[in-house]
Amino acid sequence: ARLAAKAKEPPMTSPQPPVHFFLHVPKCAGTTVERHFARTLGEGFLLAPRWRNPLRDVIGNRYRGLAPEDLAGVRAVSGHSLSRSLAEKFPGREVKCSVLLRDPVSYLVSFYNYRWARHEERGQPAPGEFDAWRGTQRRNPIARFLLHRFFEVGYPGIYRLSTRARFLYLEAAFQGFHFVGGYRRCDEALAGISEELGVDPVVASENVGHVKRLSVSDLSEAQTTAILKENAADALLFERWKDRGFDRAANPPEPEVAARFLPGADLAANLAADAESAVRRKLWRG
């Protein structure tokens, strides 16, 4: 309850220009987002730096090398290491958060193809067969990524939240987001934000393309069903928020009702599943 309440905290408003935080969820058009802002804003765009400290996994990212006076001209921030504590470096400015989401089936297929590309281009371990590789992945990876990276819920906190609690936390947070939508609405989100910033709204898709080893259509019905069951929170978040866009009046209603089918007492099961995936991942990577 305390975490959910904190997620609902309203953003600070002021006459100073706002700063846009565009969360970079893996495999959700983040490359296009970052290159667009780098092209249109130049030094007005910040790629959030990673704090290379073991405490990052416990207390979240920290930005000790950044000072507010150095960020006065920054208008947009993105990157895998973007965390909400960065807002402290923009005192007196409204922070507008946006995020793109993806359904778990296409997410896993895209990530699998990415791993094959890394194997072929950089010699990283080959993923092998899809079902075996899928066993190395944590469940509900998008919800987990957002909680851990942006909302700075460290691993101890993650394992105190059930699947239902993780879903409800993000539902509460998204209520106040500037833009929330499916990953295919990337151009719409960037064009709208660019117009607010007064820069070129034309978006050039710059996602890194890879030869597809697998397509969603290649999966059997049993595989798709298993993925949706194992990643029910991610699937539900995507379905509820993929069409929201900029309109907060379109926030999906009754999150508690929507969450009633998600496990609410699965802390031990989540820990066991993560432990199993970690062992499989270590064996796969050698």
C-alpha positions as CSV (number, residue, x, y, z in Angstrom):
1,A,0.0,0.0,0.0
2,R,2.8,2.4,0.9
3,L,4.5,1.8,-2.5
4,A,1.3,2.2,-4.4
5,A,0.6,5.5,-2.6
6,K,4.0,6.7,-3.5
7,A,3.5,5.8,-7.1
8,K,0.4,8.1,-7.2
9,E,2.3,11.2,-6.1
10,P,1.4,14.0,-8.5
11,P,4.2,15.6,-10.5
12,M,5.6,19.0,-9.5
13,T,4.4,21.9,-11.7
14,S,6.0,25.2,-12.3
15,P,6.4,28.0,-14.9
16,Q,9.8,26.6,-15.9
17,P,9.8,24.4,-19.0
18,P,9.0,20.7,-18.2
19,V,11.4,17.9,-18.8
20,H,10.2,14.7,-20.5
21,F,11.2,11.3,-19.1
22,F,10.7,8.7,-21.8
23,L,11.1,5.3,-20.2
24,H,13.1,2.9,-22.4
25,V,11.6,-0.5,-21.9
26,P,13.6,-3.2,-23.8
27,K,12.2,-4.1,-27.2
28,C,9.7,-1.2,-27.2
29,A,11.2,1.1,-29.9
30,G,13.6,2.7,-27.5
31,T,16.3,3.1,-30.1
32,T,14.0,5.2,-32.3
33,V,13.0,7.3,-29.3
34,E,16.6,8.0,-28.2
35,R,17.9,8.8,-31.7
36,H,15.0,11.0,-32.5
37,F,15.6,13.2,-29.4
38,A,19.4,13.1,-30.0
39,R,18.8,14.4,-33.5
40,T,16.1,17.0,-32.7
41,L,17.4,18.3,-29.3
42,G,21.1,17.8,-29.4
43,E,22.5,18.7,-26.0
44,G,19.0,19.1,-24.8
45,F,18.7,15.3,-24.7
46,L,20.2,13.3,-21.9
47,L,20.8,9.5,-22.1
48,A,20.6,8.6,-18.4
49,P,24.0,7.3,-17.2
50,R,24.2,4.0,-15.3
51,W,25.5,4.0,-11.7
52,R,28.0,1.1,-11.7
53,N,27.7,0.1,-8.1
54,P,26.3,-3.1,-6.6
55,L,23.9,-1.1,-4.5
56,R,22.1,-0.2,-7.7
57,D,20.2,-3.4,-7.5
58,V,19.1,-2.6,-4.0
59,I,18.4,1.1,-3.8
60,G,18.1,2.0,-7.5
61,N,20.2,4.1,-9.9
62,R,21.9,7.2,-8.6
63,Y,23.2,10.2,-10.5
64,R,26.0,11.6,-8.3
65,G,28.0,13.0,-11.3
66,L,25.1,15.2,-12.4
67,A,24.4,18.6,-11.0
68,P,21.1,20.6,-11.5
69,E,23.0,23.5,-13.1
70,D,24.5,21.2,-15.7
71,L,21.0,20.0,-16.7
72,A,19.3,23.3,-17.1
73,G,19.1,23.0,-20.9
74,V,17.9,19.4,-20.9
75,R,14.4,18.9,-22.2
76,A,14.2,15.1,-22.6
77,V,15.8,12.1,-20.9
78,S,15.6,8.4,-21.8
79,G,17.7,5.2,-21.5
80,H,17.6,1.9,-19.7
81,S,19.1,3.5,-16.6
82,L,16.5,6.2,-16.3
83,S,15.1,6.2,-12.7
84,R,12.6,8.6,-11.1
85,S,15.2,9.9,-8.6
86,L,16.7,11.8,-11.5
87,A,13.8,14.2,-11.1
88,E,15.6,15.6,-8.1
89,K,18.2,17.0,-10.6
90,F,15.5,19.2,-12.1
91,P,14.3,21.3,-9.2
92,G,11.2,23.4,-9.9
93,R,10.4,21.7,-13.2
94,E,7.5,19.4,-14.0
95,V,8.5,15.9,-15.0
96,K,6.3,14.4,-17.7
97,C,6.7,10.6,-17.9
98,S,5.9,8.5,-21.0
99,V,6.3,4.8,-21.7
100,L,5.6,2.3,-24.5
101,L,4.5,-1.3,-23.6
102,R,4.6,-4.6,-25.5
103,D,2.6,-7.8,-25.3
104,P,4.7,-10.7,-23.8
105,V,4.4,-12.9,-26.9
106,S,6.0,-10.5,-29.4
107,Y,8.3,-9.2,-26.7
108,L,9.9,-12.7,-26.1
109,V,10.1,-13.4,-29.9
110,S,11.8,-10.1,-30.5
111,F,14.2,-10.6,-27.6
112,Y,15.0,-14.1,-28.9
113,N,15.8,-12.8,-32.3
114,Y,18.0,-10.1,-30.7
115,R,19.9,-12.8,-28.8
116,W,20.5,-14.7,-32.0
117,A,21.8,-11.5,-33.6
118,R,24.2,-11.0,-30.7
119,H,25.4,-14.5,-31.1
120,E,26.1,-14.0,-34.9
121,E,27.5,-10.5,-34.6
122,R,29.4,-10.6,-31.4
123,G,29.9,-14.3,-30.5
124,Q,27.7,-14.3,-27.5
125,P,26.1,-17.6,-26.5
126,A,23.5,-19.0,-28.9
127,P,20.0,-19.0,-27.5
128,G,19.2,-22.5,-28.8
129,E,15.6,-23.7,-29.2
130,F,13.0,-21.1,-28.3
131,D,11.3,-23.0,-25.5
132,A,14.5,-23.8,-23.7
133,W,15.7,-20.2,-24.0
134,R,12.3,-19.0,-22.7
135,G,13.0,-20.9,-19.5
136,T,16.0,-18.6,-18.9
137,Q,13.8,-15.5,-18.8
138,R,12.2,-14.1,-15.7
139,R,8.4,-13.9,-15.8
140,N,6.6,-10.6,-16.4
141,P,9.9,-8.9,-17.5
142,I,8.3,-5.6,-18.5
143,A,6.6,-5.0,-15.2
144,R,9.7,-6.1,-13.4
145,F,12.0,-3.9,-15.5
146,L,9.8,-0.8,-14.8
147,L,9.6,-1.5,-11.1
148,H,13.3,-2.2,-10.7
149,R,14.8,0.4,-13.1
150,F,12.5,3.4,-13.1
151,F,10.6,3.1,-9.8
152,E,13.8,1.9,-8.0
153,V,12.2,-1.0,-6.2
154,G,15.3,-3.1,-5.3
155,Y,15.4,-6.8,-5.3
156,P,14.4,-7.1,-1.7
157,G,11.3,-5.0,-2.5
158,I,10.5,-6.9,-5.6
159,Y,10.2,-10.1,-3.7
160,R,7.9,-8.5,-1.2
161,L,5.4,-7.8,-4.0
162,S,3.1,-10.4,-5.4
163,T,2.2,-10.5,-9.1
164,R,-1.0,-8.7,-8.3
165,A,0.7,-6.1,-6.3
166,R,3.3,-5.4,-9.0
167,F,0.4,-4.9,-11.5
168,L,-1.5,-2.6,-9.2
169,Y,1.6,-0.5,-8.5
170,L,2.1,0.2,-12.2
171,E,-1.6,0.8,-12.7
172,A,-1.5,3.5,-10.1
173,A,1.7,5.1,-11.5
174,F,0.4,5.1,-15.1
175,Q,-2.6,7.1,-14.1
176,G,-0.5,10.2,-14.0
177,F,1.8,9.5,-17.0
178,H,1.9,11.9,-19.9
179,F,1.7,9.1,-22.6
180,V,1.2,5.4,-22.2
181,G,0.6,3.1,-25.2
182,G,1.6,0.1,-27.2
183,Y,5.0,0.1,-28.8
184,R,3.5,0.5,-32.3
185,R,2.4,4.0,-31.2
186,C,6.0,5.2,-30.9
187,D,5.6,7.7,-33.8
188,E,2.5,9.1,-32.3
189,A,4.1,9.6,-28.9
190,L,7.3,11.1,-30.3
191,A,5.4,13.5,-32.7
192,G,3.2,14.7,-29.9
193,I,6.1,15.3,-27.5
194,S,8.2,16.9,-30.2
195,E,5.4,19.4,-31.0
196,E,5.3,20.3,-27.3
197,L,9.1,20.8,-27.4
198,G,8.9,22.8,-30.6
199,V,11.2,20.5,-32.6
200,D,10.8,18.5,-35.7
201,P,7.9,16.0,-35.2
202,V,8.8,13.8,-38.1
203,V,10.0,10.4,-36.8
204,A,12.5,8.2,-38.6
205,S,12.3,4.6,-37.5
206,E,15.8,3.6,-36.4
207,N,15.3,0.4,-34.6
208,V,18.1,-2.0,-35.0
209,G,16.9,-4.7,-37.4
210,H,17.9,-8.3,-37.2
211,V,17.3,-11.4,-39.3
212,K,14.3,-13.0,-37.8
213,R,14.9,-16.6,-36.6
214,L,11.4,-16.7,-35.3
215,S,8.1,-14.9,-35.9
216,V,5.0,-14.8,-33.6
217,S,3.1,-16.8,-36.3
218,D,5.6,-19.6,-35.9
219,L,4.5,-20.3,-32.4
220,S,2.0,-23.0,-31.6
221,E,-1.2,-22.2,-29.8
222,A,0.2,-24.1,-26.8
223,Q,3.3,-22.0,-26.8
224,T,1.3,-18.7,-27.0
225,T,-1.0,-19.8,-24.2
226,A,1.9,-20.8,-22.0
227,I,3.6,-17.4,-22.5
228,L,0.4,-15.5,-21.7
229,K,-0.2,-17.5,-18.6
230,E,3.4,-17.2,-17.3
231,N,3.4,-13.4,-18.0
232,A,-0.2,-12.5,-17.1
233,A,0.6,-9.2,-15.5
234,D,2.5,-8.0,-18.6
235,A,-0.3,-9.2,-20.9
236,L,-2.9,-7.4,-18.8
237,L,-1.0,-4.1,-18.6
238,F,-0.5,-4.1,-22.3
239,E,-4.2,-4.8,-23.1
240,R,-5.4,-2.2,-20.7
241,W,-3.0,0.6,-21.6
242,K,-2.0,0.0,-25.3
243,D,-4.6,2.5,-26.6
244,R,-4.5,5.2,-23.8
245,G,-2.1,7.6,-25.5
246,F,-2.0,11.2,-24.2
247,D,-5.6,11.2,-22.9
248,R,-5.7,10.7,-19.2
249,A,-9.5,10.6,-19.4
250,A,-8.9,7.2,-21.2
251,N,-7.2,5.7,-18.2
252,P,-8.6,2.2,-17.8
253,P,-11.1,1.8,-15.0
254,E,-11.3,-0.5,-12.0
255,P,-7.7,-1.9,-11.7
256,E,-8.6,-3.9,-8.6
257,V,-11.3,-5.7,-10.6
258,A,-9.0,-6.3,-13.5
259,A,-6.3,-7.7,-11.1
260,R,-8.6,-10.2,-9.4
261,F,-7.3,-13.1,-11.6
262,L,-3.6,-12.4,-10.9
263,P,-2.0,-14.2,-8.0
264,G,-1.9,-12.3,-4.8
265,A,0.0,-14.7,-2.6
266,D,2.8,-16.0,-4.9
267,L,5.9,-14.4,-3.3
268,A,7.6,-17.8,-2.8
269,A,6.6,-19.0,-6.3
270,N,8.1,-15.8,-7.9
271,L,11.3,-16.3,-6.0
272,A,11.5,-20.0,-7.0
273,A,10.8,-19.2,-10.6
274,D,13.5,-16.5,-10.7
275,A,16.0,-18.9,-9.1
276,E,15.2,-21.5,-11.7
277,S,15.6,-19.1,-14.6
278,A,18.9,-17.8,-13.1
279,V,20.3,-21.3,-13.0
280,R,19.1,-22.0,-16.6
281,R,20.6,-18.7,-17.7
282,K,23.9,-19.5,-16.2
283,L,24.0,-22.9,-17.8
284,W,23.0,-21.3,-21.2
285,R,25.7,-18.7,-21.0
286,G,28.3,-21.2,-19.8
